[in-house]
Amino acid sequence: MSNESLANLLKEERRFAPPAELAANANVTAEAYERAKADRLGFWAEQARRLSWETEPTETLDWSNPPFAKWFKDGRLNVAYNCVDRHVEAGLGERVAIHFEGEPGDTRAITYADLQRDVCKAANALTELGVRAGDRVAIYLPMIPEAAVAMLACARIGAPHSLVFGGFSSDALATRIQDADARVVITADGGYRRGKPSALKPAVDEALSRPGTENVRNVVVVRRTGEETAWTEDRDVWWHDLVERQSESHTPQAFEAEHPLFILYTSGTTGKPKGILHTSGGYLTQTAYTHHAVFDLKPETDVYWCTADVGWVTGHSYIVYGPLANGATQVMYEGTPDTPHKGRWWEIVQKYKVTILYTAPTAIRTCMKWGDDIPAKFDLSSLRVLGSVGEPINPEAWIWYRHNIGGDRTPVVDTWWQTETGAIMVSPLPGVTSTKPGSAQVPLPGIAATVVDDEANEVPDGAGGYLVLTEPWPSMLRTIWGDDQRYLDTYWSRFKDRYFAGDGAKKDDDGDIWLLGRVDDVMLVSGHNISTTEVESALVSHPKVAEAAVVGATDPQTTQAICAFVILRGTAAEDEGLVDELRNHVAKHLGPIAKPKRILPVDELPKTRSGKIMRRLLRDIAENRTLGDVTTLTDSTVMDLIQAKLPGASAGED
């Protein structure tokens, strides 16, 4: 698509109606909104019946001690049974659950019968190690099937798991092991990343040398890369030695719906990570329903692929629990989208005939930067639904995604949710919603969300403020692990009786919701609230800009000054007039108040291995501070390159 065509599409503010065939056969229709509005709790009770319960719940929600919710509290179920065994019992044992694609090119097709066997053996192995219901297990693995097996084995025996993203440092791992008081760690010798083996076990050894990790009895190690691995006798055990000799039979035990399923740590404003606690029945109900509804999943025919890492909540909810509860066939890919070439993702889509793709705006923008010609080399005609997750998607990336990946025929579902919400909360429905590029649009059936001002008043259409949730939902976090007061202070103190998501949002003239990013990414410039996302969106709408990251830096005159770091498209030159050209472009889109004070063209931006831009580090540079921790970056030398360019940075003052 030419830059001119893209500009015209955006200028038209087009809406894209659902494809007629998809709408005619959609899993969820407009009637679901009315049904949920008329009887919200009845609606969720109906969705709970999607699961297999040993004891059917008779009470949907206990909200007698808000904000500590209990959903389906008198029901009993086993999460792993719901994700695996019941599909085998229904005669679907030969259906592929996971098509695994290793970065080096090795593959595995794991059926539901295979998965049942592996989960049973892993559950028996954990039991042999003395893990009991309620014990915590830390999992620090690459994107390999054993990660899903380990999670399901923990769920099967009622041992809450705490997954730690494989890109985190030993310090981060140690903190999470200490806080959860884990008894066993499951890891690997390493994984493959950008064509090379990347070791994991040394970080575990380092983490377990720290005070507060003494209760870890065993480290179970998956052999993935075959690298030489340091060993602690009587503590370390190979996965293949322990798991493979176990019985293939294991009887799952039913647990109360409020039994803890997992703890997942997310960043906190105090610096100490928050252990977000999710429980079983409500979480599985909403992840299964939203996966069915938002992606219009047809498990008999669809091949689904979520490109996230299992270490993030997207991997928990939309690689493991939601898809497997629905009996889906999915792709799991170990590596990066540019190894061994920049068309690897599209090659995988073509190979497995992927029909549903769920990925992050950062990844989409990276593919935009690489060029339209790369996806054009592959047959992507199997795709029928595209999804976006992780941060607000700018309209330009949305349009590019739909056009170059979806062939202008697929709905794009832009989803808003969080680690804390557990499942998707705001999103178009592909068979119902006329989608708008860049907008998450409306709360899903059964979800109550709105935008309020500083005084907690709902804002009118066309105004902005803060996104809040006004009613409890099944997959909501139950607390912060070990710290109920922090849970209250963090999420329920800003607005009375409302969960504050921490995100800014606006309603457009139709009442549709547009996410503006975290409120700490909203800059206060001369008394005006300006979203970093909106400025970034304006910058990447310029034909010379491939990617942008914007931060607010302290400024004595305007409170904060807008500082932008931009990656130019391949053919764009860093000439003398470029900075003024970009500043004026932003002013034209958003008004003079949003014009960046400083713009620095760079070759790369600091990103974590999950693809998120580390704006904290860019803020350090903008304010001339000593750089913070860079251990989670894919490439820490990026910061040196950016700093080296600072003497030549251009700035405007008007």
BARO-837722 format. One line per field, with one value per residue (C-alpha): residue in three letters; residue number from 1; y, z, x. Coordinates in steps of 0.02 Angstrom, whole numbers, plus 50000, padded with zeros to 5 digits. Example, Ala and Ser with C-alpha at 12.3 -4.5 7.8 and 13.67 -1.06 7.14 Angstrom:
REM BARO-837722
code <- ALA/SER
pos <- 1/2
Y <- 49775/49947
Z <- 50390/50357
X <- 50615/50684
REM end
This chain:
REM BARO-837722
code <- MET/SER/ASN/GLU/SER/LEU/ALA/ASN/LEU/LEU/LYS/GLU/GLU/ARG/ARG/PHE/ALA/PRO/PRO/ALA/GLU/LEU/ALA/ALA/ASN/ALA/ASN/VAL/THR/ALA/GLU/ALA/TYR/GLU/ARG/ALA/LYS/ALA/ASP/ARG/LEU/GLY/PHE/TRP/ALA/GLU/GLN/ALA/ARG/ARG/LEU/SER/TRP/GLU/THR/GLU/PRO/THR/GLU/THR/LEU/ASP/TRP/SER/ASN/PRO/PRO/PHE/ALA/LYS/TRP/PHE/LYS/ASP/GLY/ARG/LEU/ASN/VAL/ALA/TYR/ASN/CYS/VAL/ASP/ARG/HIS/VAL/GLU/ALA/GLY/LEU/GLY/GLU/ARG/VAL/ALA/ILE/HIS/PHE/GLU/GLY/GLU/PRO/GLY/ASP/THR/ARG/ALA/ILE/THR/TYR/ALA/ASP/LEU/GLN/ARG/ASP/VAL/CYS/LYS/ALA/ALA/ASN/ALA/LEU/THR/GLU/LEU/GLY/VAL/ARG/ALA/GLY/ASP/ARG/VAL/ALA/ILE/TYR/LEU/PRO/MET/ILE/PRO/GLU/ALA/ALA/VAL/ALA/MET/LEU/ALA/CYS/ALA/ARG/ILE/GLY/ALA/PRO/HIS/SER/LEU/VAL/PHE/GLY/GLY/PHE/SER/SER/ASP/ALA/LEU/ALA/THR/ARG/ILE/GLN/ASP/ALA/ASP/ALA/ARG/VAL/VAL/ILE/THR/ALA/ASP/GLY/GLY/TYR/ARG/ARG/GLY/LYS/PRO/SER/ALA/LEU/LYS/PRO/ALA/VAL/ASP/GLU/ALA/LEU/SER/ARG/PRO/GLY/THR/GLU/ASN/VAL/ARG/ASN/VAL/VAL/VAL/VAL/ARG/ARG/THR/GLY/GLU/GLU/THR/ALA/TRP/THR/GLU/ASP/ARG/ASP/VAL/TRP/TRP/HIS/ASP/LEU/VAL/GLU/ARG/GLN/SER/GLU/SER/HIS/THR/PRO/GLN/ALA/PHE/GLU/ALA/GLU/HIS/PRO/LEU/PHE/ILE/LEU/TYR/THR/SER/GLY/THR/THR/GLY/LYS/PRO/LYS/GLY/ILE/LEU/HIS/THR/SER/GLY/GLY/TYR/LEU/THR/GLN/THR/ALA/TYR/THR/HIS/HIS/ALA/VAL/PHE/ASP/LEU/LYS/PRO/GLU/THR/ASP/VAL/TYR/TRP/CYS/THR/ALA/ASP/VAL/GLY/TRP/VAL/THR/GLY/HIS/SER/TYR/ILE/VAL/TYR/GLY/PRO/LEU/ALA/ASN/GLY/ALA/THR/GLN/VAL/MET/TYR/GLU/GLY/THR/PRO/ASP/THR/PRO/HIS/LYS/GLY/ARG/TRP/TRP/GLU/ILE/VAL/GLN/LYS/TYR/LYS/VAL/THR/ILE/LEU/TYR/THR/ALA/PRO/THR/ALA/ILE/ARG/THR/CYS/MET/LYS/TRP/GLY/ASP/ASP/ILE/PRO/ALA/LYS/PHE/ASP/LEU/SER/SER/LEU/ARG/VAL/LEU/GLY/SER/VAL/GLY/GLU/PRO/ILE/ASN/PRO/GLU/ALA/TRP/ILE/TRP/TYR/ARG/HIS/ASN/ILE/GLY/GLY/ASP/ARG/THR/PRO/VAL/VAL/ASP/THR/TRP/TRP/GLN/THR/GLU/THR/GLY/ALA/ILE/MET/VAL/SER/PRO/LEU/PRO/GLY/VAL/THR/SER/THR/LYS/PRO/GLY/SER/ALA/GLN/VAL/PRO/LEU/PRO/GLY/ILE/ALA/ALA/THR/VAL/VAL/ASP/ASP/GLU/ALA/ASN/GLU/VAL/PRO/ASP/GLY/ALA/GLY/GLY/TYR/LEU/VAL/LEU/THR/GLU/PRO/TRP/PRO/SER/MET/LEU/ARG/THR/ILE/TRP/GLY/ASP/ASP/GLN/ARG/TYR/LEU/ASP/THR/TYR/TRP/SER/ARG/PHE/LYS/ASP/ARG/TYR/PHE/ALA/GLY/ASP/GLY/ALA/LYS/LYS/ASP/ASP/ASP/GLY/ASP/ILE/TRP/LEU/LEU/GLY/ARG/VAL/ASP/ASP/VAL/MET/LEU/VAL/SER/GLY/HIS/ASN/ILE/SER/THR/THR/GLU/VAL/GLU/SER/ALA/LEU/VAL/SER/HIS/PRO/LYS/VAL/ALA/GLU/ALA/ALA/VAL/VAL/GLY/ALA/THR/ASP/PRO/GLN/THR/THR/GLN/ALA/ILE/CYS/ALA/PHE/VAL/ILE/LEU/ARG/GLY/THR/ALA/ALA/GLU/ASP/GLU/GLY/LEU/VAL/ASP/GLU/LEU/ARG/ASN/HIS/VAL/ALA/LYS/HIS/LEU/GLY/PRO/ILE/ALA/LYS/PRO/LYS/ARG/ILE/LEU/PRO/VAL/ASP/GLU/LEU/PRO/LYS/THR/ARG/SER/GLY/LYS/ILE/MET/ARG/ARG/LEU/LEU/ARG/ASP/ILE/ALA/GLU/ASN/ARG/THR/LEU/GLY/ASP/VAL/THR/THR/LEU/THR/ASP/SER/THR/VAL/MET/ASP/LEU/ILE/GLN/ALA/LYS/LEU/PRO/GLY/ALA/SER/ALA/GLY/GLU/ASP
pos <- 1/2/3/4/5/6/7/8/9/10/11/12/13/14/15/16/17/18/19/20/21/22/23/24/25/26/27/28/29/30/31/32/33/34/35/36/37/38/39/40/41/42/43/44/45/46/47/48/49/50/51/52/53/54/55/56/57/58/59/60/61/62/63/64/65/66/67/68/69/70/71/72/73/74/75/76/77/78/79/80/81/82/83/84/85/86/87/88/89/90/91/92/93/94/95/96/97/98/99/100/101/102/103/104/105/106/107/108/109/110/111/112/113/114/115/116/117/118/119/120/121/122/123/124/125/126/127/128/129/130/131/132/133/134/135/136/137/138/139/140/141/142/143/144/145/146/147/148/149/150/151/152/153/154/155/156/157/158/159/160/161/162/163/164/165/166/167/168/169/170/171/172/173/174/175/176/177/178/179/180/181/182/183/184/185/186/187/188/189/190/191/192/193/194/195/196/197/198/199/200/201/202/203/204/205/206/207/208/209/210/211/212/213/214/215/216/217/218/219/220/221/222/223/224/225/226/227/228/229/230/231/232/233/234/235/236/237/238/239/240/241/242/243/244/245/246/247/248/249/250/251/252/253/254/255/256/257/258/259/260/261/262/263/264/265/266/267/268/269/270/271/272/273/274/275/276/277/278/279/280/281/282/283/284/285/286/287/288/289/290/291/292/293/294/295/296/297/298/299/300/301/302/303/304/305/306/307/308/309/310/311/312/313/314/315/316/317/318/319/320/321/322/323/324/325/326/327/328/329/330/331/332/333/334/335/336/337/338/339/340/341/342/343/344/345/346/347/348/349/350/351/352/353/354/355/356/357/358/359/360/361/362/363/364/365/366/367/368/369/370/371/372/373/374/375/376/377/378/379/380/381/382/383/384/385/386/387/388/389/390/391/392/393/394/395/396/397/398/399/400/401/402/403/404/405/406/407/408/409/410/411/412/413/414/415/416/417/418/419/420/421/422/423/424/425/426/427/428/429/430/431/432/433/434/435/436/437/438/439/440/441/442/443/444/445/446/447/448/449/450/451/452/453/454/455/456/457/458/459/460/461/462/463/464/465/466/467/468/469/470/471/472/473/474/475/476/477/478/479/480/481/482/483/484/485/486/487/488/489/490/491/492/493/494/495/496/497/498/499/500/501/502/503/504/505/506/507/508/509/510/511/512/513/514/515/516/517/518/519/520/521/522/523/524/525/526/527/528/529/530/531/532/533/534/535/536/537/538/539/540/541/542/543/544/545/546/547/548/549/550/551/552/553/554/555/556/557/558/559/560/561/562/563/564/565/566/567/568/569/570/571/572/573/574/575/576/577/578/579/580/581/582/583/584/585/586/587/588/589/590/591/592/593/594/595/596/597/598/599/600/601/602/603/604/605/606/607/608/609/610/611/612/613/614/615/616/617/618/619/620/621/622/623/624/625/626/627/628/629/630/631/632/633/634/635/636/637/638/639/640/641/642/643/644/645/646/647/648/649/650/651/652/653/654
Y <- 50000/50170/50308/50409/50267/50244/50430/50432/50283/50365/50532/50446/50373/50216/50080/49902/49795/49610/49495/49431/49247/49269/49370/49238/49099/49196/49112/49267/49387/49557/49470/49423/49606/49619/49454/49501/49674/49601/49473/49491/49355/49238/49268/49217/49067/49013/49032/48929/48784/48780/48692/48519/48530/48387/48489/48615/48787/48851/49027/49135/49280/49314/49502/49513/49575/49689/49699/49518/49422/49239/49168/48998/48968/48808/48729/48606/48568/48524/48648/48523/48399/48538/48578/48401/48245/48293/48317/48144/48069/48154/48060/48202/48121/48124/48309/48410/48522/48603/48618/48660/48749/48766/48910/48791/48710/48558/48520/48419/48386/48353/48280/48295/48111/48152/48303/48201/48072/48205/48303/48145/48095/48270/48274/48108/48175/48329/48219/48110/48268/48301/48441/48448/48551/48730/48718/48845/48793/48919/48892/48974/48900/48952/48938/48749/48627/48576/48748/48710/48534/48600/48727/48597/48471/48601/48639/48453/48430/48599/48676/48860/48900/49058/49078/49192/49257/49176/49345/49402/49411/49303/49448/49456/49267/49264/49399/49299/49134/49219/49306/49152/49038/48912/48733/48673/48765/48696/48764/48711/48708/48847/48892/48958/49143/49227/49070/49037/48937/49050/48975/48978/48861/48979/49111/48983/48933/49115/49151/49003/49067/49215/49220/49177/49039/48900/48815/48763/48575/48529/48603/48505/48538/48511/48467/48583/48646/48509/48635/48588/48625/48651/48527/48525/48346/48299/48455/48455/48323/48305/48316/48164/48059/48108/48125/47989/47848/47898/47812/47879/47868/48005/48039/48227/48294/48422/48585/48726/48859/48985/48872/48971/48928/49041/49193/49306/49452/49621/49784/49899/50085/50047/49942/49781/49668/49631/49447/49444/49297/49210/49068/48925/48924/49106/49127/48975/49023/49194/49143/49002/49113/49261/49148/49073/49241/49366/49251/49164/49000/48847/48711/48582/48687/48833/48839/48973/49060/49180/49243/49292/49208/49094/49200/49341/49337/49329/49163/49100/49147/49133/48999/48879/48894/48975/48881/48712/48727/48752/48604/48716/48670/48799/48843/48872/48952/48962/49102/49276/49335/49372/49207/49143/49274/49415/49312/49173/49214/49219/49058/48977/49046/48973/48805/48771/48866/48975/49050/49160/49265/49361/49472/49638/49811/49821/49665/49733/49897/49802/49704/49868/49934/49781/49812/49758/49645/49518/49455/49471/49323/49203/49133/49209/49172/49051/49195/49246/49341/49451/49508/49641/49637/49718/49905/50026/49998/50153/50166/50156/49987/49926/49969/49893/49733/49714/49754/49665/49518/49502/49542/49675/49538/49497/49582/49653/49632/49758/49689/49780/49684/49664/49538/49591/49565/49390/49392/49509/49648/49773/49717/49713/49549/49495/49444/49593/49750/49872/49899/50063/50067/50095/50076/49933/50001/49918/49809/49628/49555/49537/49670/49842/49971/50158/50316/50438/50606/50652/50658/50485/50556/50465/50575/50619/50555/50647/50668/50581/50522/50359/50184/50100/49937/49960/49779/49624/49498/49312/49315/49463/49453/49403/49497/49533/49379/49402/49584/49621/49802/49833/49759/49883/50031/49993/49956/50015/50176/50301/50287/50224/50054/50051/49959/50083/50000/50127/50169/50330/50320/50427/50404/50457/50538/50366/50319/50194/50176/50221/50173/50303/50199/50197/50356/50374/50383/50532/50690/50852/50991/51169/51107/50990/50801/50728/50541/50470/50348/50488/50577/50412/50378/50548/50522/50350/50418/50517/50422/50438/50361/50173/50175/50301/50306/50462/50509/50660/50741/50864/51042/51195/51296/51176/51045/50913/50922/50798/50700/50581/50445/50390/50252/50308/50201/50125/50256/50409/50520/50608/50778/50951/50987/50820/50866/51023/50924/50793/50921/51015/50850/50813/50989/50969/50806/50847/51035/51145/51096/50917/50967/50875/50987/50863/50728/50610/50490/50325/50158/50053/50071/49983/49833/49685/49512/49518/49670/49806/49973/50019/50201/50212/50205/50334/50447/50426/50486/50629/50690/50658/50531/50377/50232/50109/49919/49860/49671/49636/49716/49608/49707/49823/49902/49994/50119/50154/50192/50310/50401/50418/50517/50640/50777/50792/50787/50923/51021/51151/51280/51358
Z <- 50000/49953/50083/49989/49997/50183/50216/50122/50220/50384/50330/50288/50465/50385/50476/50417/50424/50468/50317/50271/50284/50453/50520/50461/50553/50701/50870/50956/50889/50944/51049/51176/51229/51267/51358/51467/51501/51556/51674/51693/51823/51729/51574/51666/51745/51567/51513/51662/51589/51447/51573/51651/51838/51962/52070/51977/52059/52127/52169/52030/52127/52310/52322/52509/52547/52402/52316/52362/52238/52242/52080/52073/52248/52286/52120/52104/51948/51885/51762/51676/51653/51565/51452/51407/51470/51424/51242/51237/51320/51186/51050/51002/51058/50883/50857/50858/51011/50975/50815/50888/50776/50851/50794/50719/50616/50723/50737/50843/50819/50991/50994/51139/51180/51181/51290/51412/51426/51453/51581/51680/51685/51736/51873/51939/51932/52035/52159/52174/52216/52360/52279/52357/52326/52376/52352/52229/52077/51982/51794/51695/51521/51339/51216/51208/51237/51405/51469/51436/51504/51665/51690/51663/51776/51915/51886/51888/52064/52130/52145/52094/51965/51948/51772/51751/51576/51509/51467/51648/51746/51893/52008/51942/51953/52132/52185/52117/52192/52360/52359/52306/52418/52277/52319/52146/51993/51818/51690/51538/51491/51371/51217/51043/51008/50846/50786/50943/51103/51250/51421/51561/51695/51750/51797/51904/51991/52025/52088/52207/52285/52355/52531/52538/52409/52528/52520/52339/52352/52169/52000/51854/51693/51516/51392/51244/51175/51236/51304/51449/51609/51786/51907/52092/52152/52257/52196/52006/51901/51714/51652/51540/51683/51803/51691/51561/51689/51766/51741/51602/51719/51840/51914/51921/52085/52086/52178/52233/52101/52208/52225/52171/51993/51967/52025/51889/51932/51850/51876/52017/52045/52204/52110/52197/52074/52115/52124/52037/52100/51986/52039/51943/51899/51857/51766/51657/51621/51554/51460/51373/51331/51268/51163/51086/51060/51013/50889/50828/50857/50761/50842/50708/50569/50639/50666/50796/50833/50974/50956/51140/51263/51395/51526/51500/51541/51356/51349/51503/51444/51255/51226/51368/51462/51341/51181/51264/51362/51193/51109/50987/50870/50886/50835/50962/50895/50995/50913/50838/50681/50590/50612/50495/50385/50406/50330/50461/50535/50366/50317/50472/50432/50258/50320/50449/50359/50513/50517/50674/50717/50881/50901/50969/50888/50915/50809/50676/50666/50654/50506/50429/50444/50355/50205/50121/50001/50136/50182/49999/49960/50061/50045/50191/50118/50259/50385/50431/50597/50656/50836/50923/51106/51229/51197/51099/50912/50805/50657/50529/50598/50607/50423/50370/50467/50389/50214/50204/50318/50307/50122/50163/50204/50388/50542/50661/50844/50948/51125/51290/51450/51581/51687/51823/51723/51670/51507/51368/51428/51285/51104/50944/50904/50729/50674/50751/50760/50620/50670/50681/50654/50822/50937/51057/51046/51169/51326/51290/51342/51531/51558/51630/51583/51556/51554/51701/51747/51902/52006/51947/51836/51674/51532/51384/51209/51134/51301/51387/51559/51649/51605/51750/51776/51871/51904/51955/51818/51830/51782/51893/52006/52182/52270/52266/52334/52520/52521/52525/52575/52422/52317/52393/52378/52201/52116/52222/52308/52163/52127/52258/52217/52047/51984/51908/51769/51768/51586/51507/51378/51278/51203/51025/50962/50945/51124/51069/51182/51126/51242/51270/51367/51549/51643/51683/51495/51487/51483/51566/51448/51493/51583/51443/51457/51302/51273/51219/51111/51014/50978/50927/50813/50732/50703/50623/50507/50424/50272/50331/50505/50536/50726/50867/51055/51152/51332/51441/51514/51659/51594/51707/51584/51529/51672/51544/51371/51235/51179/51032/50972/50794/50677/50496/50352/50245/50107/50220/50245/50407/50324/50400/50386/50448/50631/50590/50460/50589/50723/50606/50554/50735/50759/50606/50674/50858/50876/50918/51102/51054/50949/51017/51090/51042/50908/50893/50745/50805/50725/50855/51012/51178/51184/51298/51222/51222/51106/51229/51215/51378/51388/51563/51489/51356/51495/51582/51424/51397/51574/51567/51710/51742/51651/51752/51739/51559/51592/51514/51347/51193/51157/51291/51168/51092/51235/51196/51015/51066/51191/51060/50951/51086/51048/50873/50928/50858/50959/50926/51048/50972
X <- 50000/50071/50094/49963/49835/49869/49849/49684/49617/49660/49587/49423/49413/49346/49253/49269/49113/49131/49149/48976/49021/49105/48957/48834/48926/48997/49013/48945/48813/48749/48617/48753/48770/48584/48581/48729/48658/48491/48570/48758/48780/48665/48771/48930/48845/48802/48983/49042/48945/49071/49184/49174/49141/49152/49035/48928/48927/48762/48824/48897/48974/49007/49042/49007/49182/49229/49350/49390/49284/49237/49168/49080/49149/49052/49101/49245/49347/49520/49593/49710/49567/49470/49617/49668/49577/49400/49450/49530/49375/49269/49364/49481/49643/49717/49683/49845/49851/50020/50121/50291/50415/50590/50698/50828/50690/50649/50463/50343/50157/50085/49909/49789/49826/50013/49981/49877/50017/50151/50049/50009/50192/50247/50114/50179/50357/50312/50222/50379/50476/50357/50256/50083/49926/49963/50153/50222/50326/50432/50447/50587/50581/50597/50452/50449/50303/50373/50322/50139/50160/50238/50099/49963/50051/50053/49869/49830/49899/49842/50016/50010/50144/50245/50312/50461/50498/50657/50731/50733/50895/50945/50901/50723/50708/50773/50649/50504/50563/50583/50414/50317/50421/50439/50487/50537/50607/50580/50703/50806/50988/50937/50838/50874/50872/50927/51014/51114/51087/51048/51083/50953/51020/51162/51033/50941/51103/51143/50966/50971/51132/51034/50962/50778/50784/50834/50664/50693/50720/50743/50784/50711/50807/50741/50877/50849/51015/51132/51256/51367/51270/51334/51256/51215/51201/51049/50959/50963/50877/50854/50674/50699/50768/50630/50477/50501/50505/50338/50171/50061/49911/49864/49693/49660/49594/49454/49488/49377/49347/49442/49595/49751/49804/49954/50051/50119/50230/50211/50304/50253/50278/50377/50504/50452/50358/50177/50128/49959/49856/49732/49620/49541/49355/49323/49487/49461/49281/49328/49485/49390/49242/49344/49455/49298/49212/49349/49437/49278/49369/49309/49417/49376/49453/49554/49741/49774/49939/49977/50156/50176/50293/50219/50309/50183/49998/49955/50047/49955/49781/49794/49925/49891/49727/49603/49649/49673/49511/49427/49513/49606/49749/49886/50063/50202/50360/50521/50618/50618/50526/50690/50783/50847/50760/50635/50495/50499/50329/50245/50331/50255/50082/50098/50165/50030/49891/49864/49689/49698/49850/49870/50023/50087/50088/50277/50299/50182/50277/50442/50373/50315/50492/50562/50450/50289/50383/50427/50252/50203/50317/50208/50033/49936/49765/49723/49710/49533/49551/49694/49720/49824/49879/49998/49984/49876/49898/49919/49799/49941/50000/49819/49789/49956/49918/49746/49808/49977/49942/49753/49735/49602/49478/49509/49437/49569/49521/49619/49609/49632/49666/49803/49896/49775/49615/49669/49572/49517/49400/49378/49381/49281/49191/49241/49067/48977/49084/49121/49301/49396/49585/49668/49517/49478/49300/49179/49180/49142/48973/48971/49107/49071/49203/49198/49304/49296/49370/49470/49311/49255/49117/49090/49153/49041/49075/49222/49312/49457/49506/49541/49483/49392/49299/49137/49083/49182/49226/49266/49451/49496/49649/49602/49742/49927/50014/50043/49990/49803/49834/49942/49801/49679/49798/49854/49689/49544/49596/49597/49410/49286/49211/49295/49446/49568/49663/49806/49771/49715/49576/49459/49287/49261/49102/49022/49065/49198/49350/49527/49669/49804/49930/49978/49941/50124/50147/50032/50136/50085/50141/50093/49938/49885/49879/49962/49975/50142/50043/49958/50122/50203/50055/50073/50259/50241/50107/50246/50313/50494/50465/50460/50448/50443/50455/50404/50439/50408/50563/50560/50557/50559/50455/50320/50323/50368/50445/50404/50557/50547/50664/50628/50688/50684/50623/50760/50755/50737/50888/50935/50951/50956/50771/50708/50679/50578/50480/50432/50392/50276/50197/50151/50086/49975/49903/49885/49907/50058/50054/50100/50251/50404/50536/50670/50679/50826/50839/50914/50956/50865/50760/50791/50674/50649/50649/50459/50468/50417/50506/50593/50536/50608/50784/50741/50677/50845/50932/50810/50840/51028/51020/51125/51045/50941/50946/50972/50979/50809/50854/50878/51036/51105/51228/51079/51090/51273/51229/51089/51199/51335/51216/51165/51294/51220/51038/50929/50805/50674/50615/50460
REM end
